[in-house]
Every structure is written in C-alpha cells, then in structure tokens.
Amino acid sequence: MNKRDSVPKRDRILDAAEELFAEHGYDGVTLRRIATSAGVDVALANYHFGKKLDLFQAVFNRRAELLNGARREALHACQQSAGAKGPSVEQIIEAFLRPLELAQETGDEGWRHYLALIAYINNSPYWGPRMMSSLFDALVQEFIEALKTALPKASEADIYWCYHNLSGALTLTLANTGRIDKLSRGQCHSADFQAAYDHMIPFTAAGFRKICGQ
C-alpha cells in the first residue's frame, strides 16, 4: 500500500481539489479531473460532496478554523504580553502574518495549496465577496480593533485603507507566483516566506503610521 492509499478517500478528494483549485481556479478544474487525481471514481466524489461548487466550499472551509485559531491566539498572546500599554502596530501585524508563514513552512504542501487558494479567492471580484466574509471577517475585525487602539489618532477609513494594502501584499505572497524571482533575477524568491514576512511586517507598519498620523 502506498502512502496515498492509507489516506481516507474523502480526504484524498479534498487534497486533490485543494491543489487543483489553487493552481487552476474554479473554472479550470472538473470534478472528474479531481476524482482522477485523487484515485477515486467520480461517483464517489459526487457522493461525498455533491456538485463541484459544494466541493469548492468544503475545501475552503476545511482549514479555516485552524488558521483563524492560530492567528487569534497570536493576537491574544501579544496583547497579554504588552500589558496595559497594548501591543505596537508591528506586534499586531506580526500576529496577523506569522501564523501564515508557519503554515507555509510546515512541509505540508496542503497548507501551501490552501493559502494559494485563499489568494485566488481574495483576488477574485466574483469569489471574494461570496466566500471571504463568512470565514475571515470576524477575525480581521479583531485585528482592526487592536490597530485602532494602537493608532488612536487614526480615522477608521485610514485604518481600513491601510489594511487593504496589507491584504494586497499578503495575497501576492500567498499566491507564490514566482514574479519577484524573475524581477530580481534570482536575488529574491517568492517561496522564501520568512524573508517575505520579515519585509512585509515593518513595511506595512510604517505605512500604517504614516497614513494614520503617528
């Protein structure tokens, strides 16, 4: 028995769908192709998940709770360690981002596929409004509230615009397109997640401070 055969078929379908949706998007993948990649009959994929749209949603939902839990825990930890003065902008942004880096660096390719799928959905004017809010808005609002405390002079609109720019940089990092590899002629690598977040955290924190009057 090979390693894949030891994985329950339902999970194999989810794993295959996660990878294919991340690489090709929703419209670029058929349910039959997913079933073939998972090594199962398409009827079994239908049995477990129904339509392709239902499978797409199941893939998107599967890791969200773990990811949200890790980020929420990181935020609460930095708030507790900061005491009454509260965490800095850098600490809040680091709590928001580092759990993603750690997920990408686990060696579990599923996490890389899942985060690339989030990038695809977040960057889509069709899928973004339909799928991101239900799973991630509550968590994002917790971080927004923490940023309001750290930036008391800021208007809410400025904080949301700054978050918008942070989300854009994060989306490109999650997508791992290799674009920076070519632009930098090999000096930078999109798969070097530690370097990506090491630069993103101070860069975006400085942007928040500049825009938000600190």
C-alpha positions in Angstrom: 0.0 0.0 0.0 1.4 3.4 -0.9 1.1 6.4 1.3 -1.8 7.9 -0.6 -3.9 4.7 -0.2 -3.6 5.0 3.5 -5.4 8.3 3.4 -9.2 8.1 3.6 -10.8 8.6 0.2 -12.8 11.7 1.3 -9.6 13.4 2.4 -7.9 12.4 -0.8 -10.6 14.1 -2.8 -10.2 17.3 -0.6 -6.5 17.2 -1.0 -6.7 16.8 -4.8 -9.3 19.5 -5.1 -7.3 21.9 -2.9 -4.2 21.5 -5.2 -6.1 21.7 -8.5 -8.3 24.7 -7.5 -5.3 26.6 -6.2 -3.4 26.0 -9.4 -6.2 26.3 -12.0 -9.0 28.2 -10.3 -12.6 27.1 -10.0 -13.4 27.1 -13.8 -10.2 25.4 -14.8 -11.0 22.1 -13.0 -13.7 19.5 -13.5 -15.0 17.1 -10.8 -13.8 14.2 -13.0 -10.3 15.6 -13.0 -10.3 15.9 -9.2 -11.5 12.4 -8.8 -8.9 11.1 -11.2 -6.2 12.9 -9.3 -7.5 11.5 -6.0 -7.6 8.0 -7.5 -11.3 7.6 -6.9 -14.4 7.2 -9.1 -16.2 10.5 -9.9 -19.4 8.9 -8.4 -17.6 8.8 -5.0 -16.7 12.5 -5.2 -20.4 13.2 -6.0 -21.5 11.0 -3.1 -19.3 12.8 -0.6 -19.6 16.4 -1.8 -22.3 16.7 -4.4 -21.7 19.4 -7.0 -18.3 20.9 -7.8 -19.3 24.2 -6.1 -20.0 22.3 -2.8 -16.6 20.7 -3.0 -15.0 24.1 -3.6 -16.7 25.4 -0.5 -15.7 22.3 1.5 -12.1 22.8 0.6 -12.2 26.4 1.5 -13.8 25.7 4.9 -11.6 22.8 5.9 -8.5 24.6 7.2 -10.1 28.0 8.1 -10.8 27.2 11.8 -7.3 26.1 12.4 -5.9 29.1 10.7 -8.2 31.6 12.5 -7.4 29.9 15.8 -3.7 30.3 15.3 -4.0 34.0 14.4 -6.4 34.8 17.2 -4.1 33.0 19.7 -1.1 35.1 18.4 -3.1 38.3 18.8 -4.2 37.5 22.3 -0.6 36.5 23.3 0.8 39.8 22.1 -1.9 41.7 23.8 -1.3 39.9 27.1 2.5 40.4 26.9 2.2 44.1 26.1 0.2 44.8 29.2 -1.8 48.0 29.8 0.0 49.9 27.1 -1.1 47.5 24.4 0.9 46.0 21.6 2.6 48.0 18.9 1.5 48.2 15.3 4.4 45.8 14.4 3.3 43.3 17.0 -0.3 43.3 15.8 0.8 42.9 12.2 3.2 40.1 13.1 0.5 38.3 15.0 -1.7 38.6 11.9 1.0 37.3 9.5 3.4 34.9 11.2 0.9 32.0 11.6 0.6 32.1 7.8 4.3 31.8 7.4 4.5 29.0 9.9 1.7 27.1 8.0 3.6 27.6 4.7 6.8 26.3 6.3 5.4 23.1 7.8 6.4 21.0 4.9 2.7 20.1 4.4 2.1 21.0 0.8 -1.6 21.1 1.6 -1.1 24.3 3.5 0.7 26.0 0.6 -2.1 24.9 -1.7 -4.8 26.2 0.7 -3.2 29.6 1.2 -2.7 29.9 -2.5 -6.4 29.2 -2.9 -7.2 31.9 -0.4 -5.1 34.3 -2.5 -7.1 33.2 -5.6 -10.4 33.8 -3.9 -9.4 37.0 -2.2 -8.3 38.4 -5.5 -11.5 37.5 -7.4 -14.3 40.0 -7.7 -16.7 37.1 -8.0 -15.5 34.7 -5.3 -14.1 37.2 -2.8 -17.4 38.8 -1.8 -19.1 35.4 -1.7 -16.6 33.4 0.3 -14.1 35.5 2.4 -16.5 37.3 4.7 -18.2 34.3 6.3 -14.9 32.8 7.4 -12.5 35.6 7.9 -14.2 39.0 8.5 -14.8 38.4 12.3 -11.1 37.6 12.8 -10.0 40.6 10.7 -12.2 42.9 12.7 -10.5 41.8 15.9 -7.2 42.9 14.4 -8.7 46.1 13.2 -9.9 46.9 16.7 -6.4 46.2 18.0 -5.0 48.6 15.4 -7.4 51.3 16.4 -6.1 51.1 19.9 -2.5 51.3 18.7 -3.3 54.2 16.4 -5.7 56.4 18.4 -5.3 59.4 16.1 -6.4 57.4 13.0 -9.7 57.6 11.3 -11.4 54.3 10.7 -11.3 54.9 7.0 -7.5 55.3 7.1 -7.1 52.1 9.0 -9.2 50.1 6.6 -7.3 51.5 3.6 -4.0 50.5 5.2 -5.4 47.1 5.9 -6.5 46.9 2.2 -2.8 47.5 1.2 -1.6 44.9 3.8 -4.1 42.4 2.4 -2.9 43.0 -1.2 0.7 42.4 -0.2 -0.3 39.3 1.7 -2.4 38.0 -1.2 0.6 38.2 -3.6 2.8 36.4 -1.0 0.2 33.6 -0.5 -0.1 33.2 -4.3 3.6 32.4 -4.5 3.7 33.3 -8.2 7.4 33.5 -8.7 7.1 37.0 -10.1 9.7 38.5 -7.7 12.1 35.8 -8.7 12.2 37.0 -12.3 12.1 40.7 -11.5 15.0 40.4 -9.1 16.9 38.0 -11.3 17.1 35.4 -8.6 18.0 37.7 -5.7 14.6 37.2 -4.1 12.4 34.1 -4.1 8.7 34.1 -3.6 9.0 30.8 -1.8 11.3 32.4 0.8 8.4 33.0 3.2 10.5 34.1 6.1 12.1 36.9 4.0 8.7 37.8 2.6 7.2 38.4 6.0 10.3 39.9 7.5 10.0 42.6 4.9 6.2 42.9 4.9 5.8 43.5 8.7 8.0 46.6 9.1 7.0 47.9 5.6 3.3 47.8 6.3 3.7 49.0 9.9 5.5 52.1 8.6 2.6 52.7 6.1 0.0 52.5 8.9 2.0 55.0 11.0 2.4 57.4 8.0 -1.2 57.3 7.0 -2.7 57.2 10.5 -0.9 60.2 11.9 1.5 58.5 14.2 
